[in-house]
Amino acid sequence: MKIKTITLVGCLSTFTMQTNVFAESPLLKNEQKIEFVTNSGEKTDAIEGHLMVPENRNSPNSRMIRINYVRFTATGKSKRSPIVYLSGGPGGSGIATAKWRRFPLFMALREYGDVIAFEQRGTGRSEQPQTCSSSVKIPLDERLNKRDFKSKYTSAANECLRLWESQGIDTSAYNTIQNAYDIDSLRVHLQADKVSLWGISYGSHLALAAIKLFENKLDKVIIASAEGLNQTVKLPAMTDQYFKNVQEVIDQQALKSTVPDLTALMKRVHSKLEKSPIMLTIPSRDGSKTNILFQKHHMRMLASMMIADPNQYLSMLVHMYLEIEKDNTDLLMGILQRGIFKDETLSFKLMPLVMDVASGITSSKLKLFNQQAKDSLLGDMLNYPMPMLNEFSSGLDLGDEFRQAPKSSVPTLLLTGTLDGRTYPQEQLEAVRGLSNLIQVKVKYAGHNLFTSSEEVLARMKAFLANEKVDQSTIELPLPDLSLKQ
């Protein structure tokens, strides 16, 4: 048995923990021992495995598809339920997540059971079709109205759907219900009576669906940045409130004198771009150049991408608005050089495209969304390309019964960042309103990706898994510095 020291550098302090890198564990079917190497070069022994599941459990003639995972064996003395990590997205990779900043969390949670880096169907190392590049192109250097925009995206999505179906893929099977039942198939494969779930963002959406479908097979559930079953599309009014919350942060620092009203600033810039788009020539690393007529919808898309967390990107966004108002595009050019907008045909990956469309939105919420989007800061761009592609193809939507919130007594820990720019605190509470055995911990000033924002987050998770009393007081983070960092 090897012993390895891992150092986790958090926002507030640095601490060291020792983990058993490999605990002897019998191999299951389709498993093999591997050396797991993180992006930073950390190494640990692990077990790589896969299972075969029906692509569509509703079809008696369904083909089988491969689901992959990496298993980090438990180090604790008592046998507990495996802990299955569910990535966000949809489309995120559990194994890739374990290789990055959350690796110390995977190691620490082994004290409470095997920890599984799970590859959801159609993601990561699991079996998946190739990315589809359609024949549809949206010119970057021309003005486009909303109707043309939607028409082109719908045409491209349908073209890709037909391509995948011609390859024998059942596109209707890539939804959250089938995805959730893969978790139960994993439980059976692991020979476990129950599993615990640990998910974030779409991973919480998937966990909530699992609670609804087979709560008796779940031990405990930890979710962060919760996305409810009817919250694939977030309400624009919540986004507007988020920017008001950002203003409260600005008001506590020197930036207040420059940005006394962020909402007003954004509206002025949007109006300016709507009247007079900016023609830019973006140089690429390979020496080529891309011309883009930078318009209001581009600015809104950028903002939607940059507000998840109150980190450097949010700071850059605020200052980008300031600079554009002054006709300075240097900061904007620096962002666009990262290839945000590409002069290529529209392309899609099957799983993230179809998974969101299947979860969909109720007609009443869609009506409210459209009403709010008319006058909101980011319009309909936060969940792009949803709800634009909502029900773009018949037979994908899971229906309103799926979108009803679960009712359950499964012990659940919810972690909520007060400056989450993607899944808003008010909507998170709505998502879990039917959970009677819920513990919520707020992390002040944390954003969407909060697991490594403070070592106290891990401490609360460990207490929850150990059946100890969880401190429900708010975890306090430092005030985010929104000055422009060079």
N, C-alpha and C positions, 0 to 999 in steps of 0.2 A: 504494500500500500504506500503510495507516494503522498507526501505532504507538501503543499505549495502555499506560499504567502501571496496574497493578492491585495493590492492597495487601491482603494476607491477614493478618488478625489471628488468631493462634492462641492456644493456652492458655499457651504459654511465652514467646513473643516475637512480634515483628512483622517481616515481611520483605517486600521489594518485588521484583517480577519484571516484566520486559518481555516482552510477547508480540506477535507479529505478529497483528493482529486479523483480517487477511484475506490469505490466500495464494492467488494465482490458481490455480484448479482448474476443469477442464472440468465443466460441468453434466451430470448423468446424466438418464436418463428420469424424468419427474415431479419434477424438482428446480427450485428457484428461489432466488435470492439474497434474504436477509432481513437486517434489523438485529435482532440478538438482544439483548433488554433483560432484565437480571436484576431481582429484587425490590428490590435496593438501588440500582438505577439505572445500574449498569455497562452499557456497550454494546459490542458487537463484531459484526463482519460474520460471517455464517454462511450455511449452505445448508439450506433446508428441503425435505424430500422425502417420498415415500411409495412403497410397492410394494403390489401386490395378491397375496394368497396364498390357496390353498384353505382354507376354514374347517375342513374335515375331509379330510385327505389320504387317509384310509381309505375315503372315499366317492367313487366315480367321478362322481357327480352333484352334488358339493359346490358350493355358491355360493362366490364370491370375496369376501374381506373386505380392508379397507384397513389397512395398518400404516404408521404415521408415524414420522418421525425428524427430528432436526436434526443436521447434519454440520458440525463445526468442522474446517476443513482443516489439514493438517499444516504445521508450520513448519520441521521438520528438513530437512537436505539430502539424506539418503538415504531412498529409498522403503521404507516398512515397512508391515506389516499394519495395517488399520484397527482401532481399539480400540473395542469395543462395550460401553457401560455398561448393566448390568442392574440395575434397581431391585429393592428388597425389597417386602415386603408379604405375599402377592401383592396386586397392585393398585396399586403405586406407579408414578409417572410419571417416566420418564427425563428428559423435557424440563423438568418442574417441578423435579426435583433439580438440573439444571444452572443453574436460575435462583436457587438458594439458596446455602447455605454451601459447597457443593462446587464452585461455579463456578471458583475459582482452580485446583482440581485438573484440571478439564476443560481449562483453558487451558494448564497446565503440561505435561500429557501429550501435547499436540500436537507436541511436539518429537520424538515417537516414532511418529507416524502420525496419520491422520485420527481424531478422537474423535467417536463417534456417541452422541448422547443418544437411546436407543432406546425407543420406546413399545411395550411388549409387547401382544399381542392383547388387546382388551377393556379397555385402560387409556388414560388421558390423552387425547391427540388421535387415537389410533387408533379405528377404527370400533368402536362398542360399543352394546349395547342400553341403554335407559333403566333407571334404578334401579327395582326393583319394590317397591311398598308393598303388603304383604299386608293381608288383612282381620283378621289375628290380632293381638290385643293382650294384653300381659302387664301386669296392673294393678300399679302401683308401690306402692299403699297397702294391699296385702293380703299375707298370708303365702302362699307357694307351696312345695309340696314338689317334690322333684327330678323325680318322675315327670311332674307337670303341666308343669313347665318344659320338659322334653325333648319332651313331646307337642306343646306349642304351637310350639316352634321347628321341629320336624319338619313340622308341618302348614303353617307359613308358608313354609318352604323349598320344599316340594312345590308349593304354590300358585304361587310365583314361577316354578318350573321349568316348570310347565304354561303359564303366561302367556308366557314367552319362547319356548317351543316353538310356541305358537299364532301367534307372529310370524314363524315360519320360521327360527328360530335353532336350530342344532344344538348343544345344550348339552353333549353328550358330547365336543365338539371342544375345549373349553376346559380343556386339561390341559397338563402340563409337557412331554410329548413333542411335541405340536403346537407349543407355544410355542418349544421348542428348534429345531425344523425351520424356524421363521420366521427364526431367526438365520442359518441356512445359506442360506435364500432371500435374506436381506439381503446375505450375502457375494456371492452370484451377481449380485445387483442392483448391488453396488458394484464389480463386475468385479475381485474380489480372489481370489487363490489361497487365502489363509487369512485368518482374523480372530483378533485377541486379545480376550479377554473380561475385563471388570472388573465384578465384582458383589459385592453384600452381602446377607446374610440370605437371603430367598427368591431373590434374584439369584444367590447362590452355589449354591443348590439347582438352579436352572435351568442354571448353568454346569456343574455336575457331571453333569447329564443330557446336556448337549451333548457333554461329554468321552466319555460312554458311547456316544453315538449316532454321532458323526463326529469322532473325535479327529484324524484325518488332515487335517481342514480347520481345525484350530486351531493358532495359533502359540504364544501364551503365555496364561496364565490368572492373574488376580489376584482373590482372593476374601477377603472379611473376614466375620467372624461367621458361620462356615460352618454351613449347615443341610443335613444329609445327606439322601439320598433316602428314608430311613426315619425321618426326624426332624421331619416336619411336626408331630408330637405329641411334646413333650419330657417326659421322665420326671419325675414329682413329686419323687423323691429328689434329683434334680439341683437343683431349686428350693430344697429344704431346705438343701442344701449351700451354695447361693448366700447364703442368709441367715446362715449360719455365717461365710462369708467377709466379709459386711458387718459382722458382730460384731467381727471382727479389726480392721477399720478403726475402728469405734467405740472399741475398747479402746486406741487410740493417741491419743485426744483427750479433752477434758474431758467429753464426753457419756457416757463410760463410767460415771460416778457415777450418772447418771440412767437409763441403759439398760445394766445389767450383763448382761442376758440377753434379747436381742431375740426369740429364739424363744419363750421363756416369756411375754414381754409379748404377742406376737401371739396365742398360744393363749388367754391370759386374755381378751383383747378379743373373740376369735371366740366363746368360750364365753358371754361376757356378752351379745353380740348374738343368739346363738342362743336364749338364755333370755328376753331382754328387748329385742326390736328397738326402735329409736328412731323415733318419728313426727316427721318434719321437714316444714316448709313452706318451699319454696325459691322465693324471688322471682326473676323473670326480668327481663331488660332492658326488655321490652315492657310491663311492669307486671303481667303475669299471675303466678300462683303455682302451684307443683306440690307436691302432697303425696306424700311417699315414706315408706314404712315401711322404714327402713334396717336391713337384715338381714345376717347372716353372709356370704351369697353376694355381696352388694353390696360388702362390705369386701374380700373376696377378689378380686373383679373389679377394684376400684380398685388394689389392690396389684399385680395382674398388669399393669396399664397403666403403673405408675409405676416399675418396677424395671429397665427396659432399660439405663439409664445412671446412674452415680453422681453425678447432678447435683442440682439443686434439687428435682426431684420425689421423689427417693429421700429426701432430707432431710425434705421435707414429709410423706412417708408415715410415717417413723419417729415424727415428732412428732404426727402424727394419731393413731397408736396410743396414744401417751402421753396425749393430751388426752381421747380417748374413754374411756380407763380412769378418768379423773378426772371423767367426765360433762360435759366441756366439748366442745361441737360447733362452736365458731366456725371452726376450721380446716377441718373437714369441710364445713361450709356453704359456705365460700369455694371449695372444690374443686367441690362439686356445682352451684354457680351457673354453672359453665362448660358445663353441659348434658351431663354425662356420661351421666346416665340420663334419658331423655325419655318423657313420657307420650303415646307415639304407637304406631301399629301397627308390627309388625316389618317391616323392609325389608332388602333385599339388593341388592348389585351382583353381576352374574353371574360375572365373572372371579374375584374373590377367594373367593367361595363355592365354586364348582365346582373351581377349581384345587387348593385344599387337600383337598377331598373326594376328588379323583382321585388325588392323591399318597398319601393314606390312611395306613394303619398295618398292619403284619403282625399276625396273630391272636396270636402269642406275645408281642409287645410290648404289644398292647392288654391282654392278660391281666395282664402285669406292671404296666402303667399303672394298671389298676383296683385292683390290690392295694395299690400305693403311695399312690394317691389317698385311700384311706380314712383314713389317719392323717397325711397331709402337710399342711403349712401352708396351701397355696392349693388343695388338692384338685385338681379337674379344670378349674380356671378359667384357667390360663396360656394355653392354646391355644384358648380359647373362640371359636366354638362347636364346635370339634373337641376331643375325638373324639365329642362328643355327636351330631353329624350324620354321623359316619362311615357310609358306605354307606346314607344316608337314601333314596337312589334307586338302583335297579339300573342297571348299565351305565356308571357313571361311574368306578369304581375301576380303576386301571391295573394292579393285580396285584403279587404279590411279586417277580416278575422285575424289574420297574421299580425296586423298592425296594432291590435289591442294589447295594452300593457299587461305583463304577467302578474298573477296573484300567487304568492308563495311565501312559505316560512323558512326557506333555505337561508342559513346564515350568510349575510352579504355585507361586505365592506365596500363603501363607495368613497373614493378620493376625488375631491373637486378643487380645481384651481380657480381662484377668484378672478384671474385675468385670462381665462381660457377664451381664445378667439375663434374656436371652431364648435365646441359643444358648450353651450352657455349654462351657467349655474342654475338659472331658473328652469331651463328645460331638462337638466339632469334630474332635478327633484321630481319633475313630472314623469320622467322615464321610469322611476323606481317607486312610484306612489303605491303600487300594489304589493310591495315587499314588506311583510310584517316583522321580519327579523333583520332589520337594516341598521347598520352603523355608518354614519357619514362623518368624514373628517375633511374639513376645508383646509386648503393650503393658501394662505394669503399671498397674493402677488404671483402665484404660480400660474403657468399657462396650460396648454393642452398636454404637453409631454412632461409630466410632473414627477415621474417615478424617481428620477435622480436629482430632483431639485433640493432635497434635504435628506440627510441620513435619518431624520425622524420619520420620514415616510416609510422606510424599511422597518423601523422599530415598531410602528403601528401595525404593519402587515404581519410581522412575526408574532406580535401579541395576539392578533386575531387567529392566526393558524395554531397557536399554542393553547387556545381556549382560555387565554387570560383576559382580564378586563382591558379594553382598549381605551386609551385616553382620547376623548372626543374633542378636546380643546383645539382651537385653530393653530395650525403650524404657521409660525411667522417667518417670512422671508424678508430680506432687505428690500427697500424700495428700489424698483428697477430704474437704472440710469438711462434715460432716453436721449442724452446728449450724443452727438454723432461721434462714434469712435473711429479713429483713423487706423 
